[in-house]
């Protein structure tokens, strides 16, 4: 009877013991003194131990193994917090370097506009060219002419009652003329617009090419600046190579922008 009760107790305590093993709580083994004995069941059977004895029934209960693949929650949380802190510090340093570079250099947009203006490919110049062509009929065509007329007349009058009379007359005439002429029909369509469209198409191609070159130079140069500021190479020759490349990109940008980068950097 006592053996049956012991196994029922083990069966009921099994979940609690398994939980304790998973959470690192030590499990005590059931000793021989822990179970009561019944005097009615103390006889030996065929020389074996008495029936009521609990010796060896639950001795050294095997502990459940903990899976090595299951990570420790505290260590994992600490690692995540450390990684997040490192990333936040890196982001803060990167933001500081970018802010310092932006404060000491012209913006990318200003460099692009300077390069387009120097190459006569800016959008403002193209719009102004088309506007001048369309408004040109409002200006009249002016014609100015001048003339000068000199006339000299001589006459002789003869009469019977009077002596002959000799006369001379000189006329000097000067004048000028101004003629203004408008061609208002060209306000609807000007023949020169076809030529302007070709010019604008050429300017658009040059504008796209110049913009692409400036953007490529600028971002490569900025990448080198950030790398040298945050994570410079340990090799001295590699650092020199990166600095030379950065200076080369600076000179290329200056050649396209009329030295705008050198004036502000």
C-alpha positions in Angstrom: 0.0 0.0 0.0 2.8 2.4 0.9 4.6 1.6 -2.4 1.5 2.5 -4.3 1.1 5.8 -2.5 4.7 6.7 -3.2 4.4 6.1 -6.9 1.2 8.3 -6.9 3.1 11.0 -5.1 5.9 10.8 -7.7 3.5 11.0 -10.6 1.8 14.1 -9.0 5.1 15.8 -8.3 6.7 15.1 -11.7 5.5 18.4 -13.4 6.8 20.4 -10.5 10.1 18.7 -10.6 10.4 19.2 -14.3 9.6 22.9 -13.9 12.3 23.1 -11.2 14.9 21.5 -13.5 14.1 24.0 -16.3 14.5 27.0 -14.0 17.6 25.8 -12.3 16.0 24.9 -8.9 17.8 22.0 -7.2 15.6 18.9 -6.6 16.2 16.9 -3.4 16.1 13.1 -3.6 13.7 11.2 -1.4 15.6 9.5 1.4 14.8 6.3 3.1 13.7 8.2 6.2 11.3 10.3 4.3 8.7 7.6 3.9 6.8 6.0 6.8 6.8 2.3 7.2 3.9 0.1 8.1 4.4 -2.5 10.8 2.1 -4.9 9.1 4.3 -5.1 6.0 7.7 -5.6 7.6 8.1 -9.3 6.7 10.6 -10.3 4.2 9.6 -12.1 1.1 12.1 -14.8 -0.2 14.9 -13.1 1.7 14.3 -9.7 0.0 13.8 -6.4 1.7 10.6 -5.8 3.6 7.6 -4.8 1.6 7.1 -1.5 3.5 10.6 -0.4 3.0 11.1 2.6 0.7 14.8 2.1 0.3 15.8 2.6 -3.3 12.3 3.4 -4.5 13.1 7.1 -5.3 16.7 7.2 -4.5 18.8 9.5 -6.8 15.9 10.6 -9.0 17.5 11.5 -12.4 17.5 15.2 -13.2 16.1 16.3 -16.5 18.8 17.6 -18.9 18.7 21.2 -19.9 18.8 21.8 -23.6 22.2 23.4 -24.6 20.5 25.2 -27.5 18.1 27.2 -25.3 19.8 30.6 -24.7 19.8 32.2 -21.4 17.2 35.0 -21.3 19.3 37.4 -19.2 22.4 37.0 -21.2 20.5 37.5 -24.5 18.8 40.6 -23.2 22.1 42.1 -22.1 23.7 41.3 -25.4 20.8 43.0 -27.2 21.1 46.1 -25.0 24.8 46.3 -25.6 24.4 46.0 -29.4 21.7 48.6 -29.4 23.9 51.0 -27.4 26.8 50.5 -29.7 24.6 51.2 -32.8 23.2 54.3 -31.1 26.7 55.6 -30.4 27.8 54.9 -34.0 24.7 56.7 -35.4 25.4 59.7 -33.1 29.0 59.9 -34.2 28.0 59.6 -37.9 25.4 62.4 -37.5 28.0 64.6 -35.9 30.5 64.1 -38.7 27.9 64.7 -41.4 26.7 67.9 -39.7 30.3 69.1 -39.4 31.0 68.4 -43.1 27.7 70.1 -44.2 28.5 73.2 -42.2 31.9 73.7 -43.8 31.1 72.8 -47.5 28.6 74.0 -50.1 25.6 71.7 -50.5 25.3 69.3 -53.4 22.5 71.3 -55.0 24.6 74.5 -55.0 27.5 72.6 -56.6 25.1 71.3 -59.3 23.6 74.7 -60.0 27.1 76.3 -60.3 28.3 73.6 -62.7 25.2 74.0 -64.9 25.5 77.7 -64.9 29.1 77.6 -65.9 28.3 75.2 -68.7 25.3 77.3 -69.8 23.0 74.4 -69.2 21.0 75.6 -66.3 17.2 75.5 -66.3 16.8 79.2 -65.7 18.8 80.0 -68.8 16.8 77.7 -70.9 13.5 79.2 -69.7 14.8 82.7 -70.3 15.8 81.9 -73.8 12.3 80.5 -74.7 10.6 83.5 -73.1 12.7 86.0 -75.0 11.8 84.3 -78.3 8.1 84.3 -77.6 8.0 87.9 -76.5 10.2 89.3 -79.2 7.2 90.2 -81.5 6.1 92.8 -78.9 9.2 94.8 -79.9 8.6 96.7 -83.1 10.9 96.9 -86.1 12.1 100.5 -86.3 13.2 102.2 -89.5 14.8 105.7 -89.5 15.4 107.7 -92.6 16.8 111.2 -93.2 17.0 113.5 -96.3 18.5 116.8 -97.2 17.3 118.9 -100.3 19.0 122.0 -101.7 17.4 124.0 -104.4 18.8 127.1 -106.2 16.6 129.0 -108.6 17.5 132.0 -110.8 15.1 134.1 -112.9 15.2 137.1 -115.3 12.2 139.4 -115.7 11.9 141.6 -118.8 9.2 144.2 -119.2 8.8 147.2 -121.5 8.1 149.6 -118.8 10.8 148.4 -116.4 14.3 147.6 -116.7 15.3 143.9 -116.6 15.2 142.3 -113.2 17.5 139.5 -112.2 16.5 137.2 -109.3 17.9 134.2 -107.5 16.2 131.9 -104.9 17.8 129.1 -102.8 15.8 126.5 -100.9 17.3 124.2 -98.2 15.1 121.3 -97.0 16.1 118.8 -94.3 14.0 116.0 -92.8 13.9 112.6 -91.2 11.4 109.8 -90.8 10.8 107.1 -88.2 8.8 104.0 -89.0 7.7 101.4 -86.3 6.4 98.0 -87.4 5.0 95.2 -85.2 4.6 91.6 -86.3 1.9 90.5 -83.8 1.1 87.3 -85.7 4.4 85.9 -84.3 3.0 86.0 -80.8 1.0 82.9 -81.7 3.9 81.0 -83.2 7.4 82.2 -83.8 9.4 80.5 -86.5 12.5 80.6 -84.4 10.9 78.4 -81.8 11.8 75.3 -83.8 15.5 76.3 -83.6 15.1 77.0 -79.8 13.7 73.5 -79.3 16.8 72.0 -80.7 19.0 74.2 -78.5 17.0 73.3 -75.4 17.3 69.5 -76.2 21.1 69.9 -76.4 21.1 71.8 -73.2 19.0 69.1 -71.5 21.4 66.4 -72.5 24.4 68.4 -71.2 22.5 69.2 -68.0 21.8 65.5 -67.3 25.4 64.5 -68.0 26.9 67.2 -65.8 24.4 66.5 -62.9 25.3 62.8 -63.0 29.0 63.5 -62.9 28.7 65.9 -60.0 26.6 63.5 -58.0 29.0 60.7 -58.5 32.0 62.7 -57.5 30.2 64.2 -54.5 29.0 61.0 -52.9 32.3 59.2 -53.4 34.1 62.1 -51.8 31.7 62.2 -48.9 32.1 58.4 -48.4 35.9 58.8 -48.2 35.5 61.7 -45.7 33.3 59.6 -43.4 35.5 56.6 -43.6 38.6 58.6 -42.7 36.8 60.3 -39.9 35.2 57.3 -38.3 37.1 54.2 -39.3 40.5 55.2 -40.9 42.6 52.3 -42.2 45.4 51.1 -40.0 47.7 50.9 -42.9 49.4 54.2 -43.6 49.7 53.7 -47.3 46.0 52.9 -47.5 45.2 56.2 -45.7 47.4 58.1 -48.1 45.7 56.5 -51.1 42.2 57.5 -49.8 43.3 61.0 -49.1 44.8 61.4 -52.6 41.6 60.1 -54.1 39.5 62.5 -52.0 41.7 65.4 -53.2 41.4 64.3 -56.8 37.6 64.3 -56.5 37.7 67.8 -54.9 39.7 69.1 -57.9 37.3 67.5 -60.4 34.4 69.1 -58.7 36.1 72.5 -58.6 36.9 72.3 -62.3 33.2 71.8 -63.1 31.9 74.5 -60.6 34.4 77.2 -61.2 36.2 76.6 -57.9 33.1 76.8 -55.7 34.3 73.9 -53.4 37.8 75.4 -52.9 36.3 78.8 -52.0 34.2 77.4 -49.2 36.1 74.3 -48.1 
